[in-house]
Amino acid sequence: MKIVLEHLTKKFISKHNKNEIVTAVNDFDFEIPDGKLVGLLGPSGCGKSTTLNLICGLEEPTSGKIFFGDLDVSKLPPENRGVGMVFQNYALYPHLTVRQNIMFPLENLKGADKLSKEVMEEKALEAAKLVQIEMLMDRRPSELSGGQQQRVAIARALVKTPGVLLLDEPLSNLDARLRLQTREQIRRIQKETGITTIFVTHDQEEAMSISDMIVVMSAGVLQQMGKPQEVYNDPINLFVAKFLGTPAINVFDGYIRDHGLYIGDDRIGERNVEDQEVYIGVRPEAFDPKENGSFKCKYDRTETTGRDTSIVCHNDKCISDEDIRAIISADEPVYINDGVITFDLKPNKVHVFSKKDESVIR
Amino acid sequence: MKKKNDLKGWLYLLPALVFIGVFMIYPLIDVLIYSFEEGYNFASQQYQGIGLYNYSYVLHDPYFLQALKNTFILVIITVPLSTGIALLISLALNSIKKLKDLFQTIFFLPYVTNTLAVGLVFMILFKKTAYSEGLINLLLNTFGIASIDFIEGPYWAKMFVLCFYTIWVVLPFKILILTSALASVNKDYYNVARVDGTSKWRIFYKITLPMISPSLFYLIITGFIGAFKAYSDVVALFGVDLNAAGMNTIVGYVYDMLYGNSGGYPSFASAAALILFMIVLTITMINLMVSKKNVHYQ
């Protein structure tokens, strides 16, 4: 099912100060195509969970509309929207077995929708099989690992075959290895069911790895949306550039003079715009060690973690971090002269942002 | 090393063990012994034989049977009613937002007042004298119902006052326990249930009730035990001569046997106390057995 948000806004009265109004979601206007897996991404407190609750119906929008397909659901209570929701802490009923947990939503059906016990059992088993927990049906949640609980919660959300599946920070309670496994599971389940799925996360890697589309938010404002790689390759502003990518993008104080892009005295590229002060973002993979490269840095050390070799160096103009990280391929020769290392910078990995509003200068 | 640690452990436990030994175990054994000593005399501290006569006497004593009946009626009426009412009030308190603290304070006030003082107030409310009908009777009269003497009148009226009073006295503590139990249920359970379209009744029955079942169970067990041990409340309402009022309880009977007008019979008192103990033990065992199935500890 296609989801459309139209000028969606949610304001709260601040908990600390009754006179202060917090805008958690500010004029959201976007469309999520049918059958996609979408990651709502942003730092904590940026309003992504609120957005999810609005879509789910647990919160009512201050203004704006939500459409599922062509149906305006803005005023519908959650139970009439046909959504499945997985909470961050899973919220499995501790006194019920896995089977009873999964069957719970089915037992709520009334009137013409009412199902026989056999059909319910069958559907519950089907959902359990989908998330591969059919052998755990008679256990209680406390007897399951975090990853298994997560899957039970997904099965419970899916058992009514909702039009939309919502996941709030689905991986945050899992350890690193399980996180990798579980995110693959989520991808697989979403592919198999074809249900439009929205998940919230503050972990950009998680979002980038499995989403068909990511929506980057900050302080209640939508920053950019698109395919993960597109957003990564072409960030619309400094925030998005900084938020996506590990190691993070290196940001420098720079300027444009006579169509040349400068960091300090080093001319590292071209921009066909008028002279001005700018922020220059350089991705770690942009660095290309060259004997007479255009960009000079003080060499500090080389770090090898697994397959990556990164060179840590310094430059006075760098404002993002004391260390500049450059990821290079291990077999590339490195030239260091008097403690100075020189690089050429790959133009498509260098992003320039206005100092006025931090928007991109292409 | 292990021996030394064992010794240390016992040493740390010693103060508690001495206290329990002197003030609980010893008196319990003593009561048990008294209850089998026939014809025990306080003054001479002599007894004539050992046997079950004390039990037989107590079980045939019409005063004891009356006390047994009163106690059972009190327990059967007040425990379920007070727990149920406390649950209803707690649910209401939990669902309101404004003035919640104020109401919580109001409902808790009776807990910090003295039993006897409250009993006196109840007596004044219900009592009918030559000079006044009492507030409750005045109320009844406005509905066209004739005055009833609740304190010295028919048995059912007295029992009504006693039950009413007992429920009122035990409510605050139960409300306190239940409101905190309700407040500690994670809101996400309710959100999940809402998304799944669960009806209010089903949320209560299938989620809330199991979640607070440990607290509820605790209240039922302590409620049973407390009601079986009722005494001071009855005195507050009906005075010290409970046998004459026909409103004695088992604990009241034990007290009377020891210190009352007919007092000076520690053997009978002990036998009655042990009978009470057996009753409470049985009920608690049944409670525990039922709870195994229905109480969900997390």
HADDOCK unambig.tbl for C-alpha pairs under 7 A between the chains (distance, minus, plus):
assign (segid A and resid 78 and name CA) (segid B and resid 194 and name CA) 6.67 0.50 0.50
assign (segid A and resid 78 and name CA) (segid B and resid 195 and name CA) 4.94 0.50 0.50
assign (segid A and resid 79 and name CA) (segid B and resid 194 and name CA) 6.35 0.50 0.50
assign (segid A and resid 79 and name CA) (segid B and resid 195 and name CA) 4.89 0.50 0.50
assign (segid A and resid 79 and name CA) (segid B and resid 196 and name CA) 5.60 0.50 0.50
assign (segid A and resid 79 and name CA) (segid B and resid 197 and name CA) 4.31 0.50 0.50
assign (segid A and resid 91 and name CA) (segid B and resid 188 and name CA) 5.91 0.50 0.50
assign (segid A and resid 91 and name CA) (segid B and resid 189 and name CA) 5.47 0.50 0.50
assign (segid A and resid 94 and name CA) (segid B and resid 298 and name CA) 6.82 0.50 0.50
assign (segid A and resid 95 and name CA) (segid B and resid 210 and name CA) 6.97 0.50 0.50
assign (segid A and resid 95 and name CA) (segid B and resid 296 and name CA) 5.95 0.50 0.50
assign (segid A and resid 105 and name CA) (segid B and resid 196 and name CA) 5.18 0.50 0.50
assign (segid A and resid 108 and name CA) (segid B and resid 197 and name CA) 6.37 0.50 0.50
assign (segid A and resid 108 and name CA) (segid B and resid 198 and name CA) 5.38 0.50 0.50
